[in-house]
Amino acid sequence: MHFIFGLLGVGVCYLLIRYKRTIIGFTGPWGWAEKYLGGGRSETALVLIAIIGFFFSITTMTGLLDDIMKSLLGSFIQK
């Protein structure tokens, strides 16, 4: 199941990058991205979000996310 969600996430991230101008044209410029990244940087923010989502999807697909979460939060969560 993790593999399917990871593969779906990779596909969505690809579509975000492929159609970034269409998405920004539909939603309009993002105020926070324009403020902190400069004018016309909503597309850059969308690409950064897609890249982060891509790595999150890859770690989900390979099972690395579970290992990372266990190593980071394992001492806080007891079974």
Secondary structure, 3 states (H helix, E strand, C coil): CHHHHHHHHHHHHHHHHHCHHHHHHHHCCCHHHHHHHCCCCHHHHHHHHHHHHHHHHHHHHHCHHHHHHHHHHCCCCCC
